[in-house]
Amino acid sequence: MDFNEQSNTQQDDASRHLTEMAAVGENMVGWLKFLGVVNIIMGVFVALSIVGIIIAWLPIWLGVLLFQAGNQITEARISRNYYHLVTMMQKFKMYFMIQGILLLISLIFGVIGFLSFGAALFGIFGGGEFDTY
């Protein structure tokens, strides 16, 4: 096999993989848009509380990212321009990065809360004798 034949085979494989990726993406569009809308609605409900106004932008932003990823898949299908799949993956990257950061923050606050609660219990019950009447 010479260089040109090998190059054509690699291009055919890449084209086939992009087509498969677009087909899988097309099956995800409905769920992506549904989850995007649900996240946006959750963000609006969170914004209705006084404290929630501070963090309401996070679920709204996540919902917008999912909705935009769904739109990119649709654009790739309509235009047959698979660059839209790259944009979709960038939206997913941002979504999962934000989710990961939120998870880490939640775990840190959970550990701090657990340790604080344990210290408070130790202070109440571990300080020595119980007063009995």
N, C-alpha and C positions, 0 to 999 in steps of 0.2 A: 504494500500500500504506500503510495507516494504522499508527499506533504499535502497536496491539494485534496486528495480523497480523504485523508485523515481530518483536515480542516472542515470539509463539508460534513463529515460524519459528526464531528463535535458540534457544529452549528445546528444540525438536525436534532441532535440530542438536547441541546439547549432550548431550541424552539419547542420540542415536545414537552420538556419540563415546565417551561413557561405556560404552555397551554394547559397542562395538568394543574399547575398552581392556580391559574385563573378559574378553572372548573371547580376546584375545591373552594376557592374564595367565593365563587358565585353561590355555592351552597351555604355559605356563612352570612351572606348579606342580610337576610331577614333577621337573624339572631343579633347581629351586630347593631342594626338600627333599632331593634326592640330594646336591647340592653342600653343603648345610648339614650333613648327616650326615657327609659326608667331611671337612669342615673340623673338625667336633667331634672325630672320631676322630683326625685328624692332631694336634689340640691335646692329646689324651690321650697319644698316643705321644711328643710333644715333652716333655710333663710327666714322662715316665719318666726323663729324664736330669737330672743335677744342675743344669746351666746352663739347661736347657729349662724348668724350673719358673718361671723369671723371665718368660719370654715365652709360655708355653703358653696364657695367657688370651686372647691375640690371635686365634689361629685358632678357638678355642672361641667367642669373642664374634662373630666374623664368621659362623661357622656358625649360631649362634642367630639372628642378624639375617636370614640367608637363609631359614631355616626359618620364622621369624615372617612374613616377606614372603609366603611360600607360603601360610601359614595365612590371611593377610588376603585373598588372592585367593579362597580357598575360601569364606571368610565373606561376601565380596561377592557371590559367585555364589548362595549359599544364601539370604541374607537380602534380596538385591536392594537393599542399602544400599550405594551406591557411595562412601560416606565411607571404607569399608575400603580403597578404592584409594588414597586420599590417605595413609592410614597405611602402605600398602605402599610408596608412593613415598618416604615419610619413612625407612623402613627401608633402601631402596636408597640414599638420599642418605647416610645414616650409613655404610653399607657402602663406597660408593665414596670417601667422604671418608677413611675409615680406610685403605683400600687406597692412595689417593694419598699420604697422609702416610708410609705404610710404604715406598712406592716412592721418595719423596724422600729419606728417611733412608738407604735402601739405596744410592741413587746417591751421596749424600754420602760414605758410608763406602767405597764403591767407588773414588771419586776419591781420597780420602785414602789408601787402601791402595795404589792405583796410584802415586801420587806418592811414598809412603814406600818402596815397592819400587824405584822408579827412583832415588831418592836413595841407597838402600843400594847398588845396583849401581854408581852413579856413584862412591860413596865407595870401593868395593872396586876397581873397574877404572879409574877416572878419576883416581886420585891420583898418577899419575906413571908411573914405570918399573916394569916387571915384574921381579921377582927371578928370575934364571935361575941354575941350578946347573950 
